[in-house]
Amino acid sequence: MAQLLTVKDVEKICQVKQGKAYRLMKEINDEMKAEGYIVIRGRVNSTFLYEKLGLGEKNGKH
């Protein structure tokens, strides 16, 4: 099951500053919204984040 991540989570995962984390979250949420998903501002779906980063699943499996 996918988890909703906060900006702090994205900062840690991507090792970026807060501004960049928010931009990544917005980009992913915009794409999800265009595909018909409901998105929550300030949160991002972990599955989509890992997919967009090319990391596959959270544990490194594809």
HTML snippet that shows the backbone in 3Dmol.js (N, CA, C, O; Angstrom):
<script src="https://3Dmol.org/build/3Dmol-min.js"></script>
<div id="view" style="width:600px;height:400px;position:relative"></div>
<script>
const pdb = `
ATOM      1  N   MET A   1       0.842  -1.180   0.000  1.00  0.00           N
ATOM      2  CA  MET A   1       0.000   0.000   0.000  1.00  0.00           C
ATOM      3  C   MET A   1       0.887   1.242   0.000  1.00  0.00           C
ATOM      4  O   MET A   1       1.859   1.319   0.751  1.00  0.00           O
ATOM      5  N   ALA A   2       0.549   2.202  -0.838  1.00  0.00           N
ATOM      6  CA  ALA A   2       1.314   3.441  -0.931  1.00  0.00           C
ATOM      7  C   ALA A   2       1.084   4.296   0.304  1.00  0.00           C
ATOM      8  O   ALA A   2       0.022   4.268   0.926  1.00  0.00           O
ATOM      9  N   GLN A   3       2.091   5.038   0.626  1.00  0.00           N
ATOM     10  CA  GLN A   3       2.035   5.923   1.775  1.00  0.00           C
ATOM     11  C   GLN A   3       2.140   7.356   1.266  1.00  0.00           C
ATOM     12  O   GLN A   3       2.792   7.613   0.254  1.00  0.00           O
ATOM     13  N   LEU A   4       1.505   8.283   1.962  1.00  0.00           N
ATOM     14  CA  LEU A   4       1.640   9.692   1.621  1.00  0.00           C
ATOM     15  C   LEU A   4       2.813  10.272   2.396  1.00  0.00           C
ATOM     16  O   LEU A   4       2.865  10.193   3.624  1.00  0.00           O
ATOM     17  N   LEU A   5       3.741  10.849   1.670  1.00  0.00           N
ATOM     18  CA  LEU A   5       4.946  11.402   2.268  1.00  0.00           C
ATOM     19  C   LEU A   5       4.831  12.906   2.428  1.00  0.00           C
ATOM     20  O   LEU A   5       4.161  13.573   1.640  1.00  0.00           O
ATOM     21  N   THR A   6       5.485  13.439   3.451  1.00  0.00           N
ATOM     22  CA  THR A   6       5.534  14.889   3.675  1.00  0.00           C
ATOM     23  C   THR A   6       6.786  15.452   3.024  1.00  0.00           C
ATOM     24  O   THR A   6       7.625  14.709   2.515  1.00  0.00           O
ATOM     25  N   VAL A   7       6.900  16.764   3.046  1.00  0.00           N
ATOM     26  CA  VAL A   7       8.075  17.414   2.468  1.00  0.00           C
ATOM     27  C   VAL A   7       9.346  16.981   3.203  1.00  0.00           C
ATOM     28  O   VAL A   7      10.395  16.836   2.576  1.00  0.00           O
ATOM     29  N   LYS A   8       9.272  16.778   4.497  1.00  0.00           N
ATOM     30  CA  LYS A   8      10.437  16.320   5.265  1.00  0.00           C
ATOM     31  C   LYS A   8      10.882  14.941   4.792  1.00  0.00           C
ATOM     32  O   LYS A   8      12.079  14.675   4.681  1.00  0.00           O
ATOM     33  N   ASP A   9       9.923  14.067   4.514  1.00  0.00           N
ATOM     34  CA  ASP A   9      10.245  12.737   4.000  1.00  0.00           C
ATOM     35  C   ASP A   9      10.958  12.836   2.655  1.00  0.00           C
ATOM     36  O   ASP A   9      11.963  12.164   2.425  1.00  0.00           O
ATOM     37  N   VAL A  10      10.432  13.679   1.772  1.00  0.00           N
ATOM     38  CA  VAL A  10      11.011  13.846   0.431  1.00  0.00           C
ATOM     39  C   VAL A  10      12.409  14.440   0.530  1.00  0.00           C
ATOM     40  O   VAL A  10      13.306  14.040  -0.211  1.00  0.00           O
ATOM     41  N   GLU A  11      12.602  15.386   1.435  1.00  0.00           N
ATOM     42  CA  GLU A  11      13.935  15.967   1.650  1.00  0.00           C
ATOM     43  C   GLU A  11      14.943  14.877   1.999  1.00  0.00           C
ATOM     44  O   GLU A  11      16.042  14.843   1.447  1.00  0.00           O
ATOM     45  N   LYS A  12      14.570  13.991   2.911  1.00  0.00           N
ATOM     46  CA  LYS A  12      15.469  12.926   3.355  1.00  0.00           C
ATOM     47  C   LYS A  12      15.738  11.918   2.245  1.00  0.00           C
ATOM     48  O   LYS A  12      16.884  11.527   2.019  1.00  0.00           O
ATOM     49  N   ILE A  13      14.682  11.499   1.555  1.00  0.00           N
ATOM     50  CA  ILE A  13      14.810  10.492   0.502  1.00  0.00           C
ATOM     51  C   ILE A  13      15.683  11.005  -0.643  1.00  0.00           C
ATOM     52  O   ILE A  13      16.560  10.295  -1.136  1.00  0.00           O
ATOM     53  N   CYS A  14      15.430  12.249  -1.057  1.00  0.00           N
ATOM     54  CA  CYS A  14      16.121  12.809  -2.221  1.00  0.00           C
ATOM     55  C   CYS A  14      17.387  13.569  -1.860  1.00  0.00           C
ATOM     56  O   CYS A  14      18.169  13.937  -2.737  1.00  0.00           O
ATOM     57  N   GLN A  15      17.588  13.800  -0.576  1.00  0.00           N
ATOM     58  CA  GLN A  15      18.731  14.573  -0.093  1.00  0.00           C
ATOM     59  C   GLN A  15      18.795  15.936  -0.764  1.00  0.00           C
ATOM     60  O   GLN A  15      19.819  16.342  -1.314  1.00  0.00           O
ATOM     61  N   VAL A  16      17.652  16.634  -0.698  1.00  0.00           N
ATOM     62  CA  VAL A  16      17.540  17.975  -1.263  1.00  0.00           C
ATOM     63  C   VAL A  16      16.975  18.911  -0.201  1.00  0.00           C
ATOM     64  O   VAL A  16      16.490  18.483   0.846  1.00  0.00           O
ATOM     65  N   LYS A  17      17.057  20.206  -0.509  1.00  0.00           N
ATOM     66  CA  LYS A  17      16.496  21.197   0.396  1.00  0.00           C
ATOM     67  C   LYS A  17      14.990  21.281   0.212  1.00  0.00           C
ATOM     68  O   LYS A  17      14.430  20.728  -0.735  1.00  0.00           O
ATOM     69  N   GLN A  18      14.347  21.984   1.139  1.00  0.00           N
ATOM     70  CA  GLN A  18      12.893  22.044   1.178  1.00  0.00           C
ATOM     71  C   GLN A  18      12.281  22.575  -0.118  1.00  0.00           C
ATOM     72  O   GLN A  18      11.293  22.019  -0.599  1.00  0.00           O
ATOM     73  N   GLY A  19      12.837  23.624  -0.683  1.00  0.00           N
ATOM     74  CA  GLY A  19      12.281  24.200  -1.913  1.00  0.00           C
ATOM     75  C   GLY A  19      12.247  23.200  -3.056  1.00  0.00           C
ATOM     76  O   GLY A  19      11.243  23.095  -3.760  1.00  0.00           O
ATOM     77  N   LYS A  20      13.336  22.467  -3.244  1.00  0.00           N
ATOM     78  CA  LYS A  20      13.412  21.461  -4.303  1.00  0.00           C
ATOM     79  C   LYS A  20      12.435  20.321  -4.018  1.00  0.00           C
ATOM     80  O   LYS A  20      11.802  19.799  -4.936  1.00  0.00           O
ATOM     81  N   ALA A  21      12.314  19.936  -2.747  1.00  0.00           N
ATOM     82  CA  ALA A  21      11.377  18.869  -2.380  1.00  0.00           C
ATOM     83  C   ALA A  21       9.950  19.266  -2.738  1.00  0.00           C
ATOM     84  O   ALA A  21       9.195  18.456  -3.274  1.00  0.00           O
ATOM     85  N   TYR A  22       9.577  20.512  -2.443  1.00  0.00           N
ATOM     86  CA  TYR A  22       8.233  20.981  -2.802  1.00  0.00           C
ATOM     87  C   TYR A  22       8.029  20.979  -4.313  1.00  0.00           C
ATOM     88  O   TYR A  22       6.948  20.624  -4.783  1.00  0.00           O
ATOM     89  N   ARG A  23       9.045  21.368  -5.083  1.00  0.00           N
ATOM     90  CA  ARG A  23       8.909  21.369  -6.546  1.00  0.00           C
ATOM     91  C   ARG A  23       8.719  19.951  -7.079  1.00  0.00           C
ATOM     92  O   ARG A  23       7.908  19.722  -7.976  1.00  0.00           O
ATOM     93  N   LEU A  24       9.477  18.994  -6.520  1.00  0.00           N
ATOM     94  CA  LEU A  24       9.305  17.592  -6.927  1.00  0.00           C
ATOM     95  C   LEU A  24       7.899  17.098  -6.606  1.00  0.00           C
ATOM     96  O   LEU A  24       7.257  16.442  -7.425  1.00  0.00           O
ATOM     97  N   MET A  25       7.431  17.422  -5.401  1.00  0.00           N
ATOM     98  CA  MET A  25       6.093  16.998  -4.985  1.00  0.00           C
ATOM     99  C   MET A  25       5.028  17.589  -5.904  1.00  0.00           C
ATOM    100  O   MET A  25       4.087  16.898  -6.294  1.00  0.00           O
ATOM    101  N   LYS A  26       5.176  18.871  -6.251  1.00  0.00           N
ATOM    102  CA  LYS A  26       4.194  19.526  -7.118  1.00  0.00           C
ATOM    103  C   LYS A  26       4.181  18.880  -8.500  1.00  0.00           C
ATOM    104  O   LYS A  26       3.116  18.642  -9.069  1.00  0.00           O
ATOM    105  N   GLU A  27       5.363  18.597  -9.035  1.00  0.00           N
ATOM    106  CA  GLU A  27       5.456  17.969 -10.355  1.00  0.00           C
ATOM    107  C   GLU A  27       4.754  16.608 -10.370  1.00  0.00           C
ATOM    108  O   GLU A  27       3.987  16.302 -11.283  1.00  0.00           O
ATOM    109  N   ILE A  28       5.025  15.807  -9.356  1.00  0.00           N
ATOM    110  CA  ILE A  28       4.412  14.478  -9.275  1.00  0.00           C
ATOM    111  C   ILE A  28       2.907  14.593  -9.070  1.00  0.00           C
ATOM    112  O   ILE A  28       2.139  13.889  -9.725  1.00  0.00           O
ATOM    113  N   ASN A  29       2.478  15.476  -8.165  1.00  0.00           N
ATOM    114  CA  ASN A  29       1.050  15.639  -7.915  1.00  0.00           C
ATOM    115  C   ASN A  29       0.317  16.174  -9.139  1.00  0.00           C
ATOM    116  O   ASN A  29      -0.819  15.775  -9.397  1.00  0.00           O
ATOM    117  N   ASP A  30       0.949  17.072  -9.900  1.00  0.00           N
ATOM    118  CA  ASP A  30       0.329  17.579 -11.133  1.00  0.00           C
ATOM    119  C   ASP A  30       0.114  16.446 -12.133  1.00  0.00           C
ATOM    120  O   ASP A  30      -0.931  16.370 -12.779  1.00  0.00           O
ATOM    121  N   GLU A  31       1.104  15.571 -12.258  1.00  0.00           N
ATOM    122  CA  GLU A  31       0.973  14.427 -13.173  1.00  0.00           C
ATOM    123  C   GLU A  31      -0.125  13.478 -12.705  1.00  0.00           C
ATOM    124  O   GLU A  31      -0.920  12.993 -13.511  1.00  0.00           O
ATOM    125  N   MET A  32      -0.167  13.216 -11.412  1.00  0.00           N
ATOM    126  CA  MET A  32      -1.202  12.318 -10.878  1.00  0.00           C
ATOM    127  C   MET A  32      -2.593  12.900 -11.098  1.00  0.00           C
ATOM    128  O   MET A  32      -3.524  12.187 -11.474  1.00  0.00           O
ATOM    129  N   LYS A  33      -2.723  14.200 -10.861  1.00  0.00           N
ATOM    130  CA  LYS A  33      -4.015  14.865 -11.039  1.00  0.00           C
ATOM    131  C   LYS A  33      -4.461  14.778 -12.497  1.00  0.00           C
ATOM    132  O   LYS A  33      -5.637  14.543 -12.777  1.00  0.00           O
ATOM    133  N   ALA A  34      -3.526  14.966 -13.421  1.00  0.00           N
ATOM    134  CA  ALA A  34      -3.836  14.875 -14.853  1.00  0.00           C
ATOM    135  C   ALA A  34      -4.302  13.468 -15.233  1.00  0.00           C
ATOM    136  O   ALA A  34      -5.058  13.299 -16.190  1.00  0.00           O
ATOM    137  N   GLU A  35      -3.855  12.469 -14.490  1.00  0.00           N
ATOM    138  CA  GLU A  35      -4.258  11.084 -14.740  1.00  0.00           C
ATOM    139  C   GLU A  35      -5.546  10.718 -14.013  1.00  0.00           C
ATOM    140  O   GLU A  35      -6.007   9.581 -14.104  1.00  0.00           O
ATOM    141  N   GLY A  36      -6.130  11.673 -13.292  1.00  0.00           N
ATOM    142  CA  GLY A  36      -7.412  11.437 -12.647  1.00  0.00           C
ATOM    143  C   GLY A  36      -7.348  11.068 -11.177  1.00  0.00           C
ATOM    144  O   GLY A  36      -8.378  10.770 -10.571  1.00  0.00           O
ATOM    145  N   TYR A  37      -6.154  11.082 -10.593  1.00  0.00           N
ATOM    146  CA  TYR A  37      -6.020  10.771  -9.173  1.00  0.00           C
ATOM    147  C   TYR A  37      -6.390  11.981  -8.322  1.00  0.00           C
ATOM    148  O   TYR A  37      -6.279  13.123  -8.768  1.00  0.00           O
ATOM    149  N   ILE A  38      -6.822  11.723  -7.111  1.00  0.00           N
ATOM    150  CA  ILE A  38      -7.042  12.782  -6.130  1.00  0.00           C
ATOM    151  C   ILE A  38      -5.715  12.989  -5.415  1.00  0.00           C
ATOM    152  O   ILE A  38      -5.100  12.027  -4.955  1.00  0.00           O
ATOM    153  N   VAL A  39      -5.274  14.231  -5.322  1.00  0.00           N
ATOM    154  CA  VAL A  39      -4.013  14.523  -4.657  1.00  0.00           C
ATOM    155  C   VAL A  39      -4.265  15.445  -3.469  1.00  0.00           C
ATOM    156  O   VAL A  39      -5.246  16.188  -3.434  1.00  0.00           O
ATOM    157  N   ILE A  40      -3.367  15.380  -2.510  1.00  0.00           N
ATOM    158  CA  ILE A  40      -3.445  16.222  -1.328  1.00  0.00           C
ATOM    159  C   ILE A  40      -2.220  17.124  -1.333  1.00  0.00           C
ATOM    160  O   ILE A  40      -1.085  16.646  -1.317  1.00  0.00           O
ATOM    161  N   ARG A  41      -2.456  18.419  -1.355  1.00  0.00           N
ATOM    162  CA  ARG A  41      -1.365  19.380  -1.376  1.00  0.00           C
ATOM    163  C   ARG A  41      -0.506  19.201  -0.119  1.00  0.00           C
ATOM    164  O   ARG A  41      -1.028  19.076   0.989  1.00  0.00           O
ATOM    165  N   GLY A  42       0.811  19.191  -0.308  1.00  0.00           N
ATOM    166  CA  GLY A  42       1.722  19.016   0.815  1.00  0.00           C
ATOM    167  C   GLY A  42       2.040  17.569   1.122  1.00  0.00           C
ATOM    168  O   GLY A  42       2.786  17.276   2.056  1.00  0.00           O
ATOM    169  N   ARG A  43       1.473  16.654   0.334  1.00  0.00           N
ATOM    170  CA  ARG A  43       1.736  15.226   0.481  1.00  0.00           C
ATOM    171  C   ARG A  43       1.967  14.650  -0.913  1.00  0.00           C
ATOM    172  O   ARG A  43       1.458  15.173  -1.904  1.00  0.00           O
ATOM    173  N   VAL A  44       2.732  13.579  -0.975  1.00  0.00           N
ATOM    174  CA  VAL A  44       2.977  12.933  -2.260  1.00  0.00           C
ATOM    175  C   VAL A  44       2.931  11.421  -2.063  1.00  0.00           C
ATOM    176  O   VAL A  44       3.365  10.901  -1.036  1.00  0.00           O
ATOM    177  N   ASN A  45       2.406  10.737  -3.048  1.00  0.00           N
ATOM    178  CA  ASN A  45       2.290   9.286  -3.034  1.00  0.00           C
ATOM    179  C   ASN A  45       3.689   8.672  -3.148  1.00  0.00           C
ATOM    180  O   ASN A  45       4.422   8.964  -4.092  1.00  0.00           O
ATOM    181  N   SER A  46       4.052   7.830  -2.194  1.00  0.00           N
ATOM    182  CA  SER A  46       5.399   7.254  -2.163  1.00  0.00           C
ATOM    183  C   SER A  46       5.692   6.397  -3.389  1.00  0.00           C
ATOM    184  O   SER A  46       6.807   6.430  -3.910  1.00  0.00           O
ATOM    185  N   THR A  47       4.726   5.644  -3.851  1.00  0.00           N
ATOM    186  CA  THR A  47       4.931   4.782  -5.019  1.00  0.00           C
ATOM    187  C   THR A  47       5.288   5.609  -6.245  1.00  0.00           C
ATOM    188  O   THR A  47       6.219   5.272  -6.977  1.00  0.00           O
ATOM    189  N   PHE A  48       4.547   6.692  -6.470  1.00  0.00           N
ATOM    190  CA  PHE A  48       4.818   7.552  -7.622  1.00  0.00           C
ATOM    191  C   PHE A  48       6.166   8.250  -7.472  1.00  0.00           C
ATOM    192  O   PHE A  48       6.895   8.396  -8.453  1.00  0.00           O
ATOM    193  N   LEU A  49       6.504   8.680  -6.264  1.00  0.00           N
ATOM    194  CA  LEU A  49       7.795   9.338  -6.041  1.00  0.00           C
ATOM    195  C   LEU A  49       8.944   8.396  -6.393  1.00  0.00           C
ATOM    196  O   LEU A  49       9.841   8.767  -7.149  1.00  0.00           O
ATOM    197  N   TYR A  50       8.920   7.186  -5.849  1.00  0.00           N
ATOM    198  CA  TYR A  50       9.988   6.231  -6.119  1.00  0.00           C
ATOM    199  C   TYR A  50      10.057   5.868  -7.597  1.00  0.00           C
ATOM    200  O   TYR A  50      11.144   5.693  -8.147  1.00  0.00           O
ATOM    201  N   GLU A  51       8.887   5.754  -8.243  1.00  0.00           N
ATOM    202  CA  GLU A  51       8.853   5.443  -9.671  1.00  0.00           C
ATOM    203  C   GLU A  51       9.499   6.562 -10.482  1.00  0.00           C
ATOM    204  O   GLU A  51      10.302   6.299 -11.377  1.00  0.00           O
ATOM    205  N   LYS A  52       9.152   7.806 -10.172  1.00  0.00           N
ATOM    206  CA  LYS A  52       9.686   8.951 -10.911  1.00  0.00           C
ATOM    207  C   LYS A  52      11.182   9.118 -10.688  1.00  0.00           C
ATOM    208  O   LYS A  52      11.891   9.625 -11.557  1.00  0.00           O
ATOM    209  N   LEU A  53      11.660   8.691  -9.527  1.00  0.00           N
ATOM    210  CA  LEU A  53      13.091   8.778  -9.229  1.00  0.00           C
ATOM    211  C   LEU A  53      13.860   7.601  -9.821  1.00  0.00           C
ATOM    212  O   LEU A  53      15.090   7.565  -9.774  1.00  0.00           O
ATOM    213  N   GLY A  54      13.123   6.634 -10.382  1.00  0.00           N
ATOM    214  CA  GLY A  54      13.764   5.465 -10.973  1.00  0.00           C
ATOM    215  C   GLY A  54      14.263   4.480  -9.936  1.00  0.00           C
ATOM    216  O   GLY A  54      15.180   3.700 -10.193  1.00  0.00           O
ATOM    217  N   LEU A  55      13.650   4.522  -8.758  1.00  0.00           N
ATOM    218  CA  LEU A  55      14.077   3.653  -7.669  1.00  0.00           C
ATOM    219  C   LEU A  55      13.193   2.434  -7.505  1.00  0.00           C
ATOM    220  O   LEU A  55      13.473   1.589  -6.654  1.00  0.00           O
ATOM    221  N   GLY A  56      12.150   2.317  -8.281  1.00  0.00           N
ATOM    222  CA  GLY A  56      11.239   1.186  -8.142  1.00  0.00           C
ATOM    223  C   GLY A  56      10.554   1.235  -6.796  1.00  0.00           C
ATOM    224  O   GLY A  56      10.148   2.306  -6.344  1.00  0.00           O
ATOM    225  N   GLU A  57      10.419   0.097  -6.154  1.00  0.00           N
ATOM    226  CA  GLU A  57       9.776   0.045  -4.844  1.00  0.00           C
ATOM    227  C   GLU A  57      10.725   0.564  -3.774  1.00  0.00           C
ATOM    228  O   GLU A  57      11.927   0.699  -4.004  1.00  0.00           O
ATOM    229  N   LYS A  58      10.166   0.856  -2.596  1.00  0.00           N
ATOM    230  CA  LYS A  58      10.931   1.415  -1.493  1.00  0.00           C
ATOM    231  C   LYS A  58      12.118   0.569  -1.084  1.00  0.00           C
ATOM    232  O   LYS A  58      13.132   1.104  -0.638  1.00  0.00           O
ATOM    233  N   ASN A  59      12.012  -0.728  -1.224  1.00  0.00           N
ATOM    234  CA  ASN A  59      13.093  -1.604  -0.786  1.00  0.00           C
ATOM    235  C   ASN A  59      14.112  -1.876  -1.885  1.00  0.00           C
ATOM    236  O   ASN A  59      14.998  -2.716  -1.724  1.00  0.00           O
ATOM    237  N   GLY A  60      13.986  -1.167  -2.999  1.00  0.00           N
ATOM    238  CA  GLY A  60      14.968  -1.291  -4.074  1.00  0.00           C
ATOM    239  C   GLY A  60      14.618  -2.311  -5.133  1.00  0.00           C
ATOM    240  O   GLY A  60      15.330  -2.421  -6.131  1.00  0.00           O
ATOM    241  N   LYS A  61      13.538  -3.064  -4.951  1.00  0.00           N
ATOM    242  CA  LYS A  61      13.118  -4.038  -5.959  1.00  0.00           C
ATOM    243  C   LYS A  61      12.358  -3.326  -7.057  1.00  0.00           C
ATOM    244  O   LYS A  61      11.778  -2.263  -6.833  1.00  0.00           O
ATOM    245  N   HIS A  62      12.362  -3.912  -8.246  1.00  0.00           N
ATOM    246  CA  HIS A  62      11.624  -3.309  -9.373  1.00  0.00           C
ATOM    247  C   HIS A  62      10.407  -4.096  -9.696  1.00  0.00           C
ATOM    248  O   HIS A  62       9.667  -3.740 -10.613  1.00  0.00           O
TER     249      HIS A  62
END
`;
const viewer = $3Dmol.createViewer("view");
viewer.addModel(pdb, "pdb");
viewer.setStyle({}, {cartoon: {color: "spectrum"}});
viewer.zoomTo();
viewer.render();
</script>
